[in-house]
Amino acid sequence: MDKGRGPARVLMAVGKMDRGGMESMLMNLYRCVDRQRLQFDFLCTKPGKADFDEEILSLGGRIFHTSLPKEAGTKKILSQMRRIMTEEGPFAAVHAHLLFFNGFVLLAAKQAGIGVRISHSHASGLLKYQSLKGKGYAALMRRLICKHATKLLACSKEAAVFLYGKRAASGGQVELFANAVNLDAFAPRLKAAQALRRQFGIGDDTLVIGQVGRLIPEKNHGYLLDLARLFQEHGTDCRFLIIGEGPLRDKLEQKSALYGLSHTVIFTGLREDVADLLQILDGFAMPSFMEGLPVALVEAQAAGLPCVVSQGISREADLGLSLVTFLPIDDGHKGEWLKALSACRKMPRPSPEAVYAAFCARGFEAKENVARLYSLYQLTPTNGGGCD
């Protein structure tokens, strides 16, 4: 590669580019940038091929892998990251999306002489950081991040506090960067929706509730199964679509079978047609224990769906379209969840114009957010940046 010509390149530090909220947000932005001016490359800390790899390569991006950090150790990982940053550049910026591991990424970027070093928080909490060991690791890495980052970003106020601490979050050191989506992808497609209903054997009068997300403890999918069981006991004709993959799938499928929900609950696995799947839902449910600002919830509102979510989700995720209801997730409030989800079918849907206006006003439209990237990476039209 001729390193003196072509677009400015930014190195995105991620685990791997599988289908997830943060990864989908990055791809939304990547598809919208002027790739003659700006290109994304990806530094991945997890092995193996990922869901978005082929698309990244087709768009002109490159993918670099390090060893798995837990196996390689700090010294080796820092050396590998420095080598990639030095030998595969020049990079206009390093943009890290690895939560507390951002500390090591940004230290390597500083040692590699990269001037723009961005840490980005996408979560408001994870269960593994609640232990004494986890809290100690978080405190150490938080210091590294705040020392070596030139810019701190977060998807929400809660995500800012989680990664950077209350002092940085409340002291004006953190900029909020919305988990933007491309609204064009969520335009209604009636034929596709009808075909999916037939595929899943869903009748016209069936109430359809869905959730999109990794099958991990923080997402609290077991609560959805409890709700599906209650709907079934009440004789409601309904289907629950659990869209996604993760380590808890076997356990959740076993619980679903134990509850006798094999006809009611559908585990779709990973899907490339999430935007179309949202079209067949009457309501979107997210009983998570903790979230940053979930892209899946933003996408549900882009599709105009009524959403019933836990109080563990940031209020910033409500885009002002009268679509989001926040409820507690203790056992005593399951009746309220049933009532709210049952009401989804009769709720009025916002117009596409209203959705577009709300998303743009709050910085959640990917095309509108691209201009911020050029500024964040300190690019100008003369060095590969700028925007149309």
N, C-alpha and C positions, 0 to 999 in steps of 0.2 A: 504494500500500500504506500502511495505517495503521501507522506505525513504532512507535507507542506501545502496540500490543496484539499478541496472538498469541504463538506460541512463540518461545523464544530461538533465534537463528540462529547457526550456526557456518560459517565460510567454509573449505572444504577446498581447498587449493592443489594442483593435479595437472597433469599434462601434458594428457591428455584421458581420458575415462572409457571406454576400450576394454576388452575382456575381457583382464584380466591378473591376476596374483596380488594386488597391492596394491589394485587397483580392485575386485576381487571381495570382498576383505576389507571394504572400505568399504561396499559394497552390503549385505553380510551384516549389518553393524551398522545401516545405515540402515533396513533392513526391520524391524529389531527395536525401534528406539527408539519411545517414545511421541511421535508427531509433533505432538500438541497441546501438548507441552512443549518439544520440541527439533526443529529442522529443519536439514538440511544444505543449503548452497549450494556451488557449485563454481566456483573460479577456474581457468580452463584456459589454459595457455600454448602449446598447439598448436591449429592451426585445424581446422575441419571437424567434421562430425557424428560422434559416437562411439556405440559399441554400447549403452551404458547410458543415453543421453540421454533417450529416451522414458520409460523407467521413472522416472528422476529427476524429470522434469516431472510425471509422474502422481502421484508421492508428495508433491508440493508444493515440491520443490526448484527452485532457479534456477541457471542456467548463465551465467557471464560469461567472455568471451574477451579476452585481451590480444593484442598483436602477438607474433609469434615472436621470442623474445629475441635470437637470433643476428642477426636482420635489423634489429631496432629499436634495439638498443643499451641500455646500462644506464640512462641518464637517462630515456629515454622509457618503458621498462618500469616503472621505479620510479614515475613519474608516473601511468601507467595503473593500476597496482595501488593506489596511494594513493587515486585517484579512486573506484575501485570500492569500496574499503573504507570510504571516507567517505560517498559518496553513496548507496550501496545498503544500508547498514547500518540500525540499529546491529547489530554482530556481537558476540556474547558472547566469541568467540575466533576466532583464525586458526590452522588446523591444517595445517601444510605437509608434503607428501609428495614433494618434488622433489629429494631428496638434497642435493647441495651448493648448488643454486639456492635451497634453503631460506633461505640467508643473505640474499638480496635480498628474499625474501617477508617475512621477519620484520623486516628493516629498514623496509620499507614499512609494515608493521603497527604498528611502534613510532611511526613518524612520523604515522600516522593516529590514534594515541591508543588503540589496542586493548590492553587490559590483559593478556589471556591469549594468549600467543604460543607455540605448540607446534611443535617440530621432530620429525619422525618418520622414523627410518631403516628402510628395508625391504631393504637389500642389504648383503652383506659384501664386495663388491668388484665393479668393472667394469673391463674391459680398457682403456678409454680413459683411465682415471686412472692408468695405470702409466707413461705417458710423462712426460718432464720438464715439459712444458707442463701436462699434466693434474695432476701433483702440485702445481705452483705454484698453479693455480686452486683445488685442493682445500684447500690450506693457508690461502689468503685467505678462502675461504667458511667454512671451519671456524671461523675467528676471529669472523666476522660472526654465525654461528649461535650460538656460545657467549655472545656479548655480548648479543644481542637476544632470545634465547629465554627464556621464563619456565619452560619445562618441556622436557626432552629425553627422547624416547621411542625405543625400538628394539625390533625383533621378536626379536632374539637378542643375545648377548654380542658375537659377531663383527660384527654390524651396528652395534653401539654403537661399537666400536673404529674401524670403517671411517669412519664419518661424524664422530665427535666426538673421536677420538684416544684413546690409551691412558690418559692422565691423567684425562680426564673419565669414561671408561668404568670405570676401576678405583677412582675416587674417590667413588663413590656418587652421582654427578650425573645418572645416566641410569636411567630406569625401564624395565623390560621390559614390553611390551604385546603379548600373543600375537596371531598372525594367526588370529583366531577364525573358525569356520564355523558355520552353522546345521545341526545334525545331522539335523533333520527332512528336509532335502533329500536325504539319502543313505540313507534307508530303502529296503530292497529293493523293487523293482517288477518282478516276474517277467515280466509280459506285455510291458513296455517293453523289457526286456533281450532277450527272445526275438525281438521284432520287429527290433531292431537287428542281431542276429546274422544274421537272414535278409537284411536290407538290405545287409550287407557280405559275404554269401555265406560265412559262417563256420560250419563244421560243429561238431557237438557234441563231437567228439574233438580239435578243433584247439586248440593252446596259443595263448592270446592275451595279448600283452604290449603295454602302452601307456605313453605319456608325454604329459603336458599341459604346454604352455609355449610362449612366443614362440620363433620360429625365428631365434635370434640366436647369435653365436659362444659366449657364456658357457654356453649350455645343452648344447653338445657333442653335437648330434644325429647328427653323423657317426659317433660311436662306436656309436650304436644301429644304424646301417646296417651297420657292421662285424659287430655281433653277429647281426643278421638274416641276413647272408651266411653266417656260420659255422653257424647253425642249419640253413640251407638245404643247406649242404654235408654236414651230418651226416644229412640226410634227415628232419629233424623237420618234422612238419606244424604250422606255426605262422603267425600273423599278427602284425604289428607295427602298432599304430595310433598315428600321430603326430598328436596333436590340438593344433591351434593354427595361427597364421599369423605371418609375419614376413619380413624381407628376404632370408633365406637359402633360402626355399622352392624357388625355381627351381634353385639349385645343388644342394640336397639331392635334388630329384626327378631331376636329371641323374645324380647319383651312384647313386641307386637303380636307374635304368635301365641304367647301365653295369654294375652288379653283377648285373643280371638279376633284380631283386627286385620287378618290377611286380605280381606276384601275391601276394607276401609282405608288402610294406609298403604301408600305406594312409595317404595324407595326407588327413585329414578337413577341414582348414581350421578356421576358427572355428566353434564349435558352441554352441548354447544349452542342449543336453541333456548337458552333461559328467557330471552326476551319474548319468544313466542309462548313459552310455558306460562309466563305471567299473564298472558292474554286469556287463559282459560280459568284463571282463579277468580273467585268472588271476593276473597280476602286474603291478606298476608299476615302471618303470625310469627312473632319473634320473642320468645320468652327467655332471652339470654340473661345470664347472671351479670355479665359485664361486656361492654363493647366500647370501641372508640367512637367512630361514627360510621356505622355499617353501610358499605356500598350497596349491599342487597336491599336495604331499606330505602335507600335513595332511588334505586332502580324500580322498586315497587311503586313509589310515588310517581316516577317518570311514566309508568304504565297506567297511572290514574287509579291505583288500587287502594281501597280502604285497608288500613294497617292497624293491628292490635299488637302492642309491644310492651315489654317489661319496663319498669321504672329504672332498671339498670342501664338503659340506653340514653345517651345524651339527648337533651331537649333540642339541641341544635340540629338533630336529624329530622325534625319536623319542619318541612319547607313551607308551612303556612297555607296549605291547600285544603285544610279541614279534613285530612285523610287519616291522621295518626291519633290513636287512643293509647294512653299510657296506663298500665294496670300493675298492681303488685303481683308477685308470682308465688305467694304462699298458698297452701291448700285451701284456706278459707275464701279465696277470691276466684276459685275456678268457675263458680257460677257466673261471675261477672264476665269472665273470658267467653263462656258459652254464649251469653246474651250479646256481647259485643260482636263476636264472630258471626252469629246468626243474623245480625242486623246489617252486615256488610253488603249483602246482596241487594238491599233496597236503598243503599246510600247513593246519592247523586255523584256522578263522576265529573271531574273538572274538564274543561275544554282543553284541547292541545295548546291553544293560545295562552290560557291561564297557567298551564304547566310550564310553558317556555318562559313566561314572564317571571314566575316564581323562582325558577332555577337560575335564570340570569341575574335576578336581583340579589341572590344569595351566593353567587359564585359557583354554582353546581353544574354549569353547562360546559362540557369539555372544550368546545371550540372557543368559547369566551375565555377560558382559563389558559389557553396556550400562550397568549401574550405575556402572562405573568412569568412563564418559564424563561423566556428570553431575558427578562429583567433579572430573575433569580440567578441565572447563569452568567450575568454580566456580558451578554452578547449584544453586538450592534450589527447593522447591515454590512459593515466593512470587515467584520471578522467572523461572519457566519450567522449572526443573530438577526434580530429585528422581527417584525411581523407585518403581515399584509393589512 
